[in-house]
Amino acid sequence: MTIVIGYVPTPVGDAALEAGLAEALAHGDDVLILNSPRRRSTVDGDLIDETAAADLVARARAAGVSATVDQAEHGAELVDTFRTVVERTSARMVVIGVRRRSPVGKLVMGSDAQRLLLELDVPILAVKPAR
């Protein structure tokens, strides 16, 4: 089976990667690391380059997990990108990192993580980075 890990090069992304690799190792799953750029974005701080992608694959291999990196483009609908990847890979789980936010910030702004939790039809493991 496959686990999809949402990854951005931040402590939040690293927390998701570590948790996803641990889950994959425990259950003998492969991993697809989704680093999704915004549609038509020429500069995206969350987009990793080929060297960083190779480093993530090597990091997974060192942890005993087979991994690939997917950089499927997304527009305003990040949830649709995750849904498409989950369906294409028959993923059994999605792992995402979440930021610490105040209750008011969550109410006013909403979040991609919240939408993923509500709209995807697979189990989702949401993790926070250590303080």
N, CA, C and O atoms as a GROMACS GRO file, in nm:
protein
  524
    1MET      N    1   0.084  -0.118   0.000
    1MET     CA    2   0.000   0.000   0.000
    1MET      C    3   0.089   0.124   0.000
    1MET      O    4   0.211   0.116   0.011
    2THR      N    5   0.024   0.238  -0.013
    2THR     CA    6   0.096   0.364  -0.022
    2THR      C    7   0.044   0.462   0.082
    2THR      O    8  -0.075   0.465   0.113
    3ILE      N    9   0.136   0.542   0.134
    3ILE     CA   10   0.102   0.654   0.220
    3ILE      C   11   0.144   0.780   0.147
    3ILE      O   12   0.257   0.789   0.098
    4VAL      N   13   0.054   0.878   0.138
    4VAL     CA   14   0.085   1.006   0.078
    4VAL      C   15   0.122   1.103   0.189
    4VAL      O   16   0.047   1.121   0.285
    5ILE      N   17   0.239   1.166   0.175
    5ILE     CA   18   0.285   1.264   0.273
    5ILE      C   19   0.287   1.401   0.207
    5ILE      O   20   0.354   1.421   0.107
    6GLY      N   21   0.211   1.495   0.264
    6GLY     CA   22   0.217   1.633   0.218
    6GLY      C   23   0.342   1.697   0.273
    6GLY      O   24   0.363   1.699   0.394
    7TYR      N   25   0.428   1.749   0.183
    7TYR     CA   26   0.557   1.800   0.229
    7TYR      C   27   0.584   1.941   0.178
    7TYR      O   28   0.568   1.970   0.059
    8VAL      N   29   0.625   2.027   0.268
    8VAL     CA   30   0.684   2.157   0.236
    8VAL      C   31   0.812   2.166   0.318
    8VAL      O   32   0.820   2.108   0.426
    9PRO      N   33   0.913   2.239   0.267
    9PRO     CA   34   1.042   2.243   0.337
    9PRO      C   35   1.041   2.336   0.459
    9PRO      O   36   1.106   2.441   0.459
   10THR      N   37   0.969   2.296   0.560
   10THR     CA   38   0.955   2.370   0.686
   10THR      C   39   0.954   2.269   0.800
   10THR      O   40   0.946   2.149   0.775
   11PRO      N   41   0.960   2.314   0.924
   11PRO     CA   42   0.946   2.221   1.036
   11PRO      C   43   0.814   2.143   1.032
   11PRO      O   44   0.810   2.027   1.073
   12VAL      N   45   0.708   2.206   0.983
   12VAL     CA   46   0.579   2.138   0.970
   12VAL      C   47   0.591   2.023   0.870
   12VAL      O   48   0.543   1.913   0.896
   13GLY      N   49   0.654   2.049   0.756
   13GLY     CA   50   0.674   1.945   0.655
   13GLY      C   51   0.764   1.834   0.705
   13GLY      O   52   0.740   1.717   0.677
   14ASP      N   53   0.869   1.871   0.778
   14ASP     CA   54   0.960   1.770   0.833
   14ASP      C   55   0.888   1.680   0.934
   14ASP      O   56   0.914   1.560   0.940
   15ALA      N   57   0.797   1.739   1.014
   15ALA     CA   58   0.720   1.659   1.110
   15ALA      C   59   0.632   1.559   1.036
   15ALA      O   60   0.621   1.444   1.077
   16ALA      N   61   0.568   1.604   0.927
   16ALA     CA   62   0.484   1.514   0.847
   16ALA      C   63   0.569   1.403   0.785
   16ALA      O   64   0.528   1.287   0.784
   17LEU      N   65   0.685   1.439   0.734
   17LEU     CA   66   0.773   1.340   0.672
   17LEU      C   67   0.816   1.234   0.772
   17LEU      O   68   0.808   1.114   0.743
   18GLU      N   69   0.860   1.275   0.888
   18GLU     CA   70   0.906   1.180   0.990
   18GLU      C   71   0.793   1.086   1.033
   18GLU      O   72   0.812   0.965   1.045
   19ALA      N   73   0.675   1.143   1.057
   19ALA     CA   74   0.562   1.061   1.099
   19ALA      C   75   0.518   0.965   0.988
   19ALA      O   76   0.486   0.849   1.014
   20GLY      N   77   0.519   1.014   0.865
   20GLY     CA   78   0.480   0.929   0.752
   20GLY      C   79   0.578   0.816   0.728
   20GLY      O   80   0.537   0.704   0.700
   21LEU      N   81   0.707   0.845   0.740
   21LEU     CA   82   0.808   0.740   0.723
   21LEU      C   83   0.796   0.636   0.834
   21LEU      O   84   0.809   0.516   0.808
   22ALA      N   85   0.773   0.680   0.956
   22ALA     CA   86   0.757   0.585   1.067
   22ALA      C   87   0.635   0.496   1.046
   22ALA      O   88   0.641   0.375   1.070
   23GLU      N   89   0.526   0.556   1.001
   23GLU     CA   90   0.404   0.479   0.974
   23GLU      C   91   0.427   0.379   0.860
   23GLU      O   92   0.384   0.264   0.869
   24ALA      N   93   0.493   0.424   0.755
   24ALA     CA   94   0.521   0.336   0.641
   24ALA      C   95   0.611   0.219   0.681
   24ALA      O   96   0.587   0.106   0.641
   25LEU      N   97   0.714   0.247   0.760
   25LEU     CA   98   0.805   0.142   0.805
   25LEU      C   99   0.730   0.040   0.892
   25LEU      O  100   0.751  -0.080   0.878
   26ALA      N  101   0.645   0.089   0.980
   26ALA     CA  102   0.572   0.000   1.071
   26ALA      C  103   0.476  -0.093   0.997
   26ALA      O  104   0.448  -0.203   1.044
   27HIS      N  105   0.426  -0.049   0.881
   27HIS     CA  106   0.325  -0.128   0.810
   27HIS      C  107   0.371  -0.179   0.674
   27HIS      O  108   0.293  -0.238   0.600
   28GLY      N  109   0.498  -0.156   0.640
   28GLY     CA  110   0.552  -0.206   0.513
   28GLY      C  111   0.497  -0.135   0.391
   28GLY      O  112   0.485  -0.195   0.284
   29ASP      N  113   0.462  -0.007   0.406
   29ASP     CA  114   0.406   0.070   0.295
   29ASP      C  115   0.515   0.145   0.217
   29ASP      O  116   0.624   0.170   0.268
   30ASP      N  117   0.482   0.179   0.093
   30ASP     CA  118   0.562   0.274   0.016
   30ASP      C  119   0.511   0.414   0.048
   30ASP      O  120   0.404   0.430   0.106
   31VAL      N  121   0.590   0.514   0.010
   31VAL     CA  122   0.554   0.652   0.038
   31VAL      C  123   0.560   0.733  -0.090
   31VAL      O  124   0.651   0.718  -0.172
   32LEU      N  125   0.460   0.819  -0.107
   32LEU     CA  126   0.464   0.920  -0.211
   32LEU      C  127   0.467   1.054  -0.140
   32LEU      O  128   0.374   1.088  -0.067
   33ILE      N  129   0.574   1.129  -0.161
   33ILE     CA  130   0.590   1.260  -0.097
   33ILE      C  131   0.536   1.363  -0.195
   33ILE      O  132   0.591   1.382  -0.303
   34LEU      N  133   0.427   1.430  -0.157
   34LEU     CA  134   0.362   1.528  -0.243
   34LEU      C  135   0.409   1.668  -0.206
   34LEU      O  136   0.379   1.718  -0.098
   35ASN      N  137   0.483   1.729  -0.297
   35ASN     CA  138   0.531   1.866  -0.281
   35ASN      C  139   0.468   1.944  -0.396
   35ASN      O  140   0.526   1.955  -0.504
   36SER      N  141   0.350   1.998  -0.370
   36SER     CA  142   0.266   2.052  -0.477
   36SER      C  143   0.280   2.203  -0.492
   36SER      O  144   0.245   2.278  -0.402
   37PRO      N  145   0.332   2.247  -0.606
   37PRO     CA  146   0.342   2.392  -0.630
   37PRO      C  147   0.208   2.451  -0.670
   37PRO      O  148   0.121   2.382  -0.723
   38ARG      N  149   0.194   2.580  -0.644
   38ARG     CA  150   0.074   2.649  -0.689
   38ARG      C  151   0.077   2.660  -0.841
   38ARG      O  152   0.183   2.676  -0.900
   39ARG      N  153  -0.038   2.651  -0.902
   39ARG     CA  154  -0.047   2.657  -1.048
   39ARG      C  155   0.012   2.787  -1.101
   39ARG      O  156  -0.015   2.895  -1.049
   40ARG      N  157   0.094   2.775  -1.204
   40ARG     CA  158   0.158   2.886  -1.275
   40ARG      C  159   0.246   2.972  -1.184
   40ARG      O  160   0.273   3.088  -1.217
   41SER      N  161   0.291   2.918  -1.074
   41SER     CA  162   0.378   2.994  -0.985
   41SER      C  163   0.522   2.977  -1.030
   41SER      O  164   0.575   2.865  -1.033
   42THR      N  165   0.586   3.087  -1.064
   42THR     CA  166   0.726   3.078  -1.106
   42THR      C  167   0.820   3.080  -0.987
   42THR      O  168   0.931   3.027  -0.995
   43VAL      N  169   0.777   3.138  -0.876
   43VAL     CA  170   0.856   3.138  -0.754
   43VAL      C  171   0.765   3.090  -0.642
   43VAL      O  172   0.666   3.155  -0.609
   44ASP      N  173   0.799   2.976  -0.583
   44ASP     CA  174   0.719   2.919  -0.476
   44ASP      C  175   0.814   2.866  -0.370
   44ASP      O  176   0.883   2.767  -0.393
   45GLY      N  177   0.817   2.931  -0.254
   45GLY     CA  178   0.909   2.892  -0.148
   45GLY      C  179   0.885   2.753  -0.094
   45GLY      O  180   0.972   2.695  -0.028
   46ASP      N  181   0.766   2.698  -0.120
   46ASP     CA  182   0.735   2.563  -0.073
   46ASP      C  183   0.777   2.455  -0.171
   46ASP      O  184   0.771   2.336  -0.139
   47LEU      N  185   0.818   2.494  -0.291
   47LEU     CA  186   0.858   2.399  -0.394
   47LEU      C  187   1.005   2.361  -0.376
   47LEU      O  188   1.091   2.448  -0.366
   48ILE      N  189   1.031   2.231  -0.372
   48ILE     CA  190   1.170   2.186  -0.358
   48ILE      C  191   1.230   2.161  -0.496
   48ILE      O  192   1.159   2.137  -0.593
   49ASP      N  193   1.363   2.167  -0.503
   49ASP     CA  194   1.430   2.141  -0.630
   49ASP      C  195   1.466   1.993  -0.640
   49ASP      O  196   1.438   1.915  -0.549
   50GLU      N  197   1.529   1.956  -0.752
   50GLU     CA  198   1.562   1.815  -0.776
   50GLU      C  199   1.657   1.759  -0.671
   50GLU      O  200   1.644   1.643  -0.632
   51THR      N  201   1.751   1.840  -0.625
   51THR     CA  202   1.846   1.795  -0.523
   51THR      C  203   1.773   1.765  -0.392
   51THR      O  204   1.799   1.663  -0.329
   52ALA      N  205   1.684   1.855  -0.353
   52ALA     CA  206   1.608   1.834  -0.229
   52ALA      C  207   1.517   1.712  -0.242
   52ALA      O  208   1.500   1.636  -0.146
   53ALA      N  209   1.458   1.692  -0.360
   53ALA     CA  210   1.373   1.575  -0.382
   53ALA      C  211   1.455   1.447  -0.369
   53ALA      O  212   1.410   1.350  -0.307
   54ALA      N  213   1.574   1.446  -0.428
   54ALA     CA  214   1.661   1.329  -0.417
   54ALA      C  215   1.702   1.306  -0.271
   54ALA      O  216   1.714   1.192  -0.227
   55ASP      N  217   1.724   1.414  -0.196
   55ASP     CA  218   1.758   1.401  -0.054
   55ASP      C  219   1.643   1.339   0.025
   55ASP      O  220   1.666   1.259   0.116
   56LEU      N  221   1.518   1.375  -0.009
   56LEU     CA  222   1.403   1.317   0.060
   56LEU      C  223   1.392   1.167   0.032
   56LEU      O  224   1.363   1.088   0.122
   57VAL      N  225   1.415   1.130  -0.094
   57VAL     CA  226   1.411   0.988  -0.130
   57VAL      C  227   1.522   0.912  -0.056
   57VAL      O  228   1.500   0.802  -0.007
   58ALA      N  229   1.640   0.972  -0.049
   58ALA     CA  230   1.752   0.909   0.022
   58ALA      C  231   1.723   0.898   0.172
   58ALA      O  232   1.757   0.799   0.237
   59ARG      N  233   1.660   1.001   0.226
   59ARG     CA  234   1.622   1.000   0.368
   59ARG      C  235   1.524   0.887   0.397
   59ARG      O  236   1.535   0.819   0.499
   60ALA      N  237   1.428   0.868   0.307
   60ALA     CA  238   1.332   0.759   0.323
   60ALA      C  239   1.402   0.624   0.312
   60ALA      O  240   1.377   0.534   0.391
   61ARG      N  241   1.490   0.612   0.214
   61ARG     CA  242   1.564   0.486   0.196
   61ARG      C  243   1.645   0.453   0.320
   61ARG      O  244   1.650   0.338   0.363
   62ALA      N  245   1.708   0.554   0.380
   62ALA     CA  246   1.786   0.533   0.502
   62ALA      C  247   1.697   0.487   0.618
   62ALA      O  248   1.742   0.417   0.709
   63ALA      N  249   1.569   0.527   0.612
   63ALA     CA  250   1.473   0.485   0.715
   63ALA      C  251   1.411   0.349   0.683
   63ALA      O  252   1.331   0.297   0.761
   64GLY      N  253   1.449   0.292   0.567
   64GLY     CA  254   1.397   0.161   0.529
   64GLY      C  255   1.266   0.165   0.452
   64GLY      O  256   1.192   0.067   0.451
   65VAL      N  257   1.238   0.278   0.388
   65VAL     CA  258   1.112   0.298   0.317
   65VAL      C  259   1.139   0.337   0.172
   65VAL      O  260   1.227   0.418   0.144
   66SER      N  261   1.062   0.279   0.080
   66SER     CA  262   1.069   0.316  -0.060
   66SER      C  263   0.983   0.439  -0.083
   66SER      O  264   0.867   0.442  -0.043
   67ALA      N  265   1.040   0.542  -0.148
   67ALA     CA  266   0.967   0.668  -0.165
   67ALA      C  267   0.987   0.726  -0.304
   67ALA      O  268   1.088   0.703  -0.370
   68THR      N  269   0.887   0.801  -0.347
   68THR     CA  270   0.895   0.883  -0.467
   68THR      C  271   0.844   1.021  -0.431
   68THR      O  272   0.771   1.039  -0.334
   69VAL      N  273   0.883   1.120  -0.513
   69VAL     CA  274   0.837   1.257  -0.493
   69VAL      C  275   0.749   1.295  -0.611
   69VAL      O  276   0.786   1.272  -0.727
   70ASP      N  277   0.634   1.352  -0.582
   70ASP     CA  278   0.540   1.398  -0.684
   70ASP      C  279   0.522   1.548  -0.666
   70ASP      O  280   0.494   1.595  -0.556
   71GLN      N  281   0.538   1.622  -0.774
   71GLN     CA  282   0.519   1.767  -0.766
   71GLN      C  283   0.403   1.810  -0.855
   71GLN      O  284   0.416   1.903  -0.936
   72ALA      N  285   0.290   1.742  -0.840
   72ALA     CA  286   0.169   1.774  -0.916
   72ALA      C  287   0.127   1.917  -0.885
   72ALA      O  288   0.118   1.957  -0.768
   73GLU      N  289   0.101   1.993  -0.988
   73GLU     CA  290   0.063   2.132  -0.974
   73GLU      C  291  -0.079   2.145  -0.917
   73GLU      O  292  -0.167   2.067  -0.953
   74HIS      N  293  -0.100   2.241  -0.830
   74HIS     CA  294  -0.236   2.268  -0.783
   74HIS      C  295  -0.268   2.415  -0.800
   74HIS      O  296  -0.179   2.500  -0.801
   75GLY      N  297  -0.393   2.443  -0.813
   75GLY     CA  298  -0.439   2.582  -0.820
   75GLY      C  299  -0.496   2.619  -0.686
   75GLY      O  300  -0.432   2.602  -0.582
   76ALA      N  301  -0.617   2.671  -0.688
   76ALA     CA  302  -0.682   2.710  -0.564
   76ALA      C  303  -0.729   2.588  -0.486
   76ALA      O  304  -0.760   2.600  -0.367
   77GLU      N  305  -0.735   2.474  -0.549
   77GLU     CA  306  -0.793   2.355  -0.487
   77GLU      C  307  -0.688   2.249  -0.452
   77GLU      O  308  -0.675   2.148  -0.522
   78LEU      N  309  -0.616   2.272  -0.347
   78LEU     CA  310  -0.516   2.176  -0.301
   78LEU      C  311  -0.580   2.041  -0.268
   78LEU      O  312  -0.520   1.936  -0.290
   79VAL      N  313  -0.702   2.045  -0.216
   79VAL     CA  314  -0.772   1.921  -0.181
   79VAL      C  315  -0.789   1.832  -0.304
   79VAL      O  316  -0.774   1.711  -0.295
   80ASP      N  317  -0.822   1.893  -0.417
   80ASP     CA  318  -0.838   1.815  -0.540
   80ASP      C  319  -0.708   1.747  -0.581
   80ASP      O  320  -0.710   1.633  -0.629
   81THR      N  321  -0.596   1.815  -0.562
   81THR     CA  322  -0.467   1.754  -0.594
   81THR      C  323  -0.443   1.633  -0.506
   81THR      O  324  -0.403   1.528  -0.555
   82PHE      N  325  -0.467   1.647  -0.376
   82PHE     CA  326  -0.451   1.532  -0.285
   82PHE      C  327  -0.547   1.419  -0.324
   82PHE      O  328  -0.508   1.303  -0.328
   83ARG      N  329  -0.673   1.455  -0.352
   83ARG     CA  330  -0.772   1.354  -0.388
   83ARG      C  331  -0.728   1.275  -0.512
   83ARG      O  332  -0.738   1.153  -0.515
   84THR      N  333  -0.678   1.345  -0.613
   84THR     CA  334  -0.632   1.280  -0.735
   84THR      C  335  -0.516   1.186  -0.707
   84THR      O  336  -0.514   1.074  -0.758
   85VAL      N  337  -0.420   1.231  -0.627
   85VAL     CA  338  -0.304   1.148  -0.594
   85VAL      C  339  -0.347   1.026  -0.512
   85VAL      O  340  -0.298   0.916  -0.536
   86VAL      N  341  -0.436   1.046  -0.417
   86VAL     CA  342  -0.485   0.934  -0.335
   86VAL      C  343  -0.554   0.830  -0.423
   86VAL      O  344  -0.532   0.710  -0.408
   87GLU      N  345  -0.638   0.877  -0.514
   87GLU     CA  346  -0.708   0.783  -0.603
   87GLU      C  347  -0.611   0.712  -0.697
   87GLU      O  348  -0.623   0.591  -0.718
   88ARG      N  349  -0.516   0.786  -0.753
   88ARG     CA  350  -0.421   0.727  -0.848
   88ARG      C  351  -0.334   0.620  -0.783
   88ARG      O  352  -0.301   0.521  -0.846
   89THR      N  353  -0.298   0.640  -0.657
   89THR     CA  354  -0.207   0.548  -0.589
   89THR      C  355  -0.279   0.448  -0.500
   89THR      O  356  -0.216   0.358  -0.444
   90SER      N  357  -0.410   0.461  -0.487
   90SER     CA  358  -0.488   0.380  -0.392
   90SER      C  359  -0.428   0.390  -0.252
   90SER      O  360  -0.418   0.290  -0.180
   91ALA      N  361  -0.390   0.511  -0.214
   91ALA     CA  362  -0.328   0.533  -0.084
   91ALA      C  363  -0.421   0.494   0.029
   91ALA      O  364  -0.543   0.514   0.021
   92ARG      N  365  -0.364   0.438   0.134
   92ARG     CA  366  -0.445   0.399   0.249
   92ARG      C  367  -0.450   0.509   0.354
   92ARG      O  368  -0.532   0.505   0.445
   93MET      N  369  -0.358   0.610   0.341
   93MET     CA  370  -0.350   0.714   0.442
   93MET      C  371  -0.280   0.836   0.384
   93MET      O  372  -0.198   0.826   0.292
   94VAL      N  373  -0.313   0.953   0.440
   94VAL     CA  374  -0.243   1.077   0.410
   94VAL      C  375  -0.185   1.130   0.540
   94VAL      O  376  -0.250   1.125   0.644
   95VAL      N  377  -0.062   1.178   0.534
   95VAL     CA  378   0.002   1.240   0.650
   95VAL      C  379   0.030   1.386   0.617
   95VAL      O  380   0.091   1.416   0.515
   96ILE      N  381  -0.016   1.475   0.704
   96ILE     CA  382   0.008   1.618   0.683
   96ILE      C  383   0.062   1.680   0.811
   96ILE      O  384   0.040   1.629   0.921
   97GLY      N  385   0.133   1.788   0.795
   97GLY     CA  386   0.178   1.867   0.909
   97GLY      C  387   0.083   1.983   0.928
   97GLY      O  388   0.026   2.035   0.832
   98VAL      N  389   0.065   2.023   1.050
   98VAL     CA  390  -0.022   2.137   1.080
   98VAL      C  391   0.054   2.238   1.165
   98VAL      O  392   0.137   2.203   1.249
   99ARG      N  393   0.022   2.364   1.140
   99ARG     CA  394   0.084   2.473   1.217
   99ARG      C  395   0.004   2.498   1.344
   99ARG      O  396  -0.116   2.470   1.350
  100ARG      N  397   0.071   2.550   1.443
  100ARG     CA  398   0.002   2.591   1.565
  100ARG      C  399  -0.061   2.727   1.536
  100ARG      O  400   0.007   2.821   1.495
  101ARG      N  401  -0.193   2.737   1.559
  101ARG     CA  402  -0.264   2.862   1.535
  101ARG      C  403  -0.362   2.886   1.648
  101ARG      O  404  -0.407   2.793   1.715
  102SER      N  405  -0.393   3.011   1.668
  102SER     CA  406  -0.490   3.045   1.773
  102SER      C  407  -0.630   3.005   1.727
  102SER      O  408  -0.654   2.994   1.607
  103PRO      N  409  -0.721   2.983   1.821
  103PRO     CA  410  -0.859   2.951   1.783
  103PRO      C  411  -0.922   3.058   1.694
  103PRO      O  412  -0.996   3.025   1.601
  104VAL      N  413  -0.892   3.185   1.721
  104VAL     CA  414  -0.948   3.292   1.639
  104VAL      C  415  -0.890   3.286   1.498
  104VAL      O  416  -0.962   3.305   1.400
  105GLY      N  417  -0.760   3.259   1.487
  105GLY     CA  418  -0.697   3.247   1.356
  105GLY      C  419  -0.758   3.134   1.274
  105GLY      O  420  -0.777   3.147   1.153
  106LYS      N  421  -0.790   3.024   1.341
  106LYS     CA  422  -0.852   2.911   1.272
  106LYS      C  423  -0.992   2.946   1.225
  106LYS      O  424  -1.033   2.910   1.114
  107LEU      N  425  -1.066   3.018   1.310
  107LEU     CA  426  -1.203   3.054   1.276
  107LEU      C  427  -1.206   3.151   1.158
  107LEU      O  428  -1.285   3.134   1.065
  108VAL      N  429  -1.122   3.251   1.162
  108VAL     CA  430  -1.124   3.355   1.060
  108VAL      C  431  -1.064   3.307   0.928
  108VAL      O  432  -1.121   3.334   0.822
  109MET      N  433  -0.954   3.238   0.934
  109MET     CA  434  -0.880   3.204   0.813
  109MET      C  435  -0.912   3.066   0.757
  109MET      O  436  -0.895   3.044   0.637
  110GLY      N  437  -0.957   2.972   0.840
  110GLY     CA  438  -0.972   2.835   0.791
  110GLY      C  439  -0.834   2.780   0.758
  110GLY      O  440  -0.734   2.842   0.793
  111SER      N  441  -0.827   2.665   0.693
  111SER     CA  442  -0.696   2.613   0.657
  111SER      C  443  -0.710   2.501   0.556
  111SER      O  444  -0.813   2.435   0.547
  112ASP      N  445  -0.603   2.481   0.479
  112ASP     CA  446  -0.598   2.367   0.387
  112ASP      C  447  -0.605   2.237   0.466
  112ASP      O  448  -0.671   2.142   0.424
  113ALA      N  449  -0.538   2.232   0.581
  113ALA     CA  450  -0.539   2.111   0.663
  113ALA      C  451  -0.682   2.076   0.705
  113ALA      O  452  -0.722   1.959   0.699
  114GLN      N  453  -0.757   2.174   0.746
  114GLN     CA  454  -0.896   2.150   0.787
  114GLN      C  455  -0.977   2.095   0.670
  114GLN      O  456  -1.055   2.002   0.687
  115ARG      N  457  -0.958   2.153   0.553
  115ARG     CA  458  -1.033   2.107   0.435
  115ARG      C  459  -0.993   1.964   0.398
  115ARG      O  460  -1.078   1.883   0.360
  116LEU      N  461  -0.864   1.932   0.410
  116LEU     CA  462  -0.821   1.795   0.382
  116LEU      C  463  -0.887   1.698   0.480
  116LEU      O  464  -0.936   1.593   0.440
  117LEU      N  465  -0.887   1.734   0.608
  117LEU     CA  466  -0.948   1.648   0.710
  117LEU      C  467  -1.096   1.625   0.682
  117LEU      O  468  -1.146   1.514   0.701
  118LEU      N  469  -1.165   1.726   0.637
  118LEU     CA  470  -1.309   1.716   0.614
  118LEU      C  471  -1.345   1.650   0.482
  118LEU      O  472  -1.449   1.584   0.472
  119GLU      N  473  -1.262   1.667   0.379
  119GLU     CA  474  -1.303   1.628   0.245
  119GLU      C  475  -1.241   1.500   0.190
  119GLU      O  476  -1.298   1.439   0.099
  120LEU      N  477  -1.126   1.456   0.241
  120LEU     CA  478  -1.068   1.333   0.189
  120LEU      C  479  -1.133   1.211   0.253
  120LEU      O  480  -1.174   1.214   0.369
  121ASP      N  481  -1.142   1.104   0.174
  121ASP     CA  482  -1.209   0.983   0.220
  121ASP      C  483  -1.114   0.874   0.266
  121ASP      O  484  -1.148   0.756   0.262
  122VAL      N  485  -0.995   0.912   0.310
  122VAL     CA  486  -0.899   0.817   0.366
  122VAL      C  487  -0.858   0.868   0.503
  122VAL      O  488  -0.874   0.986   0.532
  123PRO      N  489  -0.805   0.779   0.589
  123PRO     CA  490  -0.755   0.826   0.718
  123PRO      C  491  -0.643   0.930   0.698
  123PRO      O  492  -0.561   0.918   0.607
  124ILE      N  493  -0.642   1.031   0.784
  124ILE     CA  494  -0.542   1.136   0.778
  124ILE      C  495  -0.475   1.146   0.914
  124ILE      O  496  -0.541   1.157   1.017
  125LEU      N  497  -0.342   1.142   0.911
  125LEU     CA  498  -0.263   1.163   1.031
  125LEU      C  499  -0.210   1.305   1.024
  125LEU      O  500  -0.133   1.338   0.935
  126ALA      N  501  -0.252   1.391   1.117
  126ALA     CA  502  -0.209   1.529   1.123
  126ALA      C  503  -0.112   1.545   1.240
  126ALA      O  504  -0.145   1.513   1.355
  127VAL      N  505   0.007   1.596   1.211
  127VAL     CA  506   0.110   1.609   1.315
  127VAL      C  507   0.160   1.752   1.324
  127VAL      O  508   0.157   1.827   1.226
  128LYS      N  509   0.206   1.788   1.442
  128LYS     CA  510   0.267   1.919   1.465
  128LYS      C  511   0.415   1.899   1.490
  128LYS      O  512   0.456   1.795   1.543
  129PRO      N  513   0.495   1.997   1.453
  129PRO     CA  514   0.638   1.987   1.485
  129PRO      C  515   0.658   2.003   1.636
  129PRO      O  516   0.577   2.066   1.705
  130ALA      N  517   0.765   1.944   1.686
  130ALA     CA  518   0.797   1.961   1.828
  130ALA      C  519   0.829   2.106   1.856
  130ALA      O  520   0.880   2.177   1.769
  131ARG      N  521   0.800   2.149   1.975
  131ARG     CA  522   0.828   2.290   2.012
  131ARG      C  523   0.974   2.308   2.040
  131ARG      O  524   1.017   2.419   2.072
   0.00000   0.00000   0.00000
